[in-house]
Amino acid sequence: MKLVTYTAKPESADRNAEFIQAIFSELAELRPDGVHYRVYRSGDTFVHVADPAPVELTSFKAFTADHASRCVEPPVFTNLSALGAYPPSR
């Protein structure tokens, strides 16, 4: 599982969120097996949790194409290991 955090430039944060919404729309349409993806936003800061990242989606490719130009600094990627969850997954 990957954790990705970054801060978008203030003038790019809403556009960044639009790209993310397009990813969720495509995920809802295609319903790929085994993909777990969540994104959180606090102001201009975004946190993505992916297992695995939906890198093959057209919308994800569009999102990443100029992502660096929308960020204050490059994203930080962290590998995560699940220890547990509540409520448990079914």
Stockholm file with secondary structure:
# STOCKHOLM 1.0

chainA/1-90         MKLVTYTAKPESADRNAEFIQAIFSELAELRPDGVHYRVYRSGDTFVHVADPAPVELTSFKAFTADHASRCVEPPVFTNLSALGAYPPSR
#=GR chainA/1-90 SS CEEEEEEBCTTTHHHHHHHHHHHHHHHHHHCCTTCEEEEEEETTEEEEEEESCCTTSHHHHHHHHTHHHHBSSCCEEEECCCCCCSSCCC
#=GC SS_cons        CEEEEEEBCTTTHHHHHHHHHHHHHHHHHHCCTTCEEEEEEETTEEEEEEESCCTTSHHHHHHHHTHHHHBSSCCEEEECCCCCCSSCCC
//
